[in-house]
Amino acid sequence: MDKLTRVSISAVIAICTISLVACTSSPQEVTPTAEASIGRTQPASEPNEIVDLPASYPSDEPLLGKISNEKGQALIGPFSPRRPAVGVYVRCYGIGSIHVDISNAAAFDQPCNLDATDLGSRNVIDIRYAGDFTVEASSSPGNTWALAVTEVDLEADK
């Protein structure tokens, strides 16, 4: 072999030996110098306070039924429609959402919130083809909710 090849082989053997020794030596214990901090958004806990949450609706709409300060699930009705639509007014205090089902007509979800003064939402539902109907609502445990069902005319009918 020529001189250059022997030097190259010797260099490769030396590098492998150093790598082998470094990999097989006992690991050193690492001591942390500072704790890592991870920012997390904590989920809101269920509200523990008792709130008065009455159903909210305009006085110029004939009331079919209402539920105030409810928890869990409830059903009202049956109602026999006299107008082509109903107004469903929903309020929900807490976290998560409330699910409202108007039988034979519609269903929707509404987010709850932690503002007990929020008046909620108004949903106009066409019930011309529903016949007699009920309204069922359910929400997560710990939430307080209210709803009112009123008779209204469809905007297009006016």
Protein Blocks (a to p, Z undefined) as FASTA:
>chain_A
ZZklmmmmmmmmmmmmmmmmmmmpccdddddfbdcdddddddddddfbdcdddddddfkb
ccfbdcehiehjadedddddfbfbdcdddddedehidddddehkbccdddddfbfkbgbj
addddfklnopadddddddehiacdddddddddfklZZ
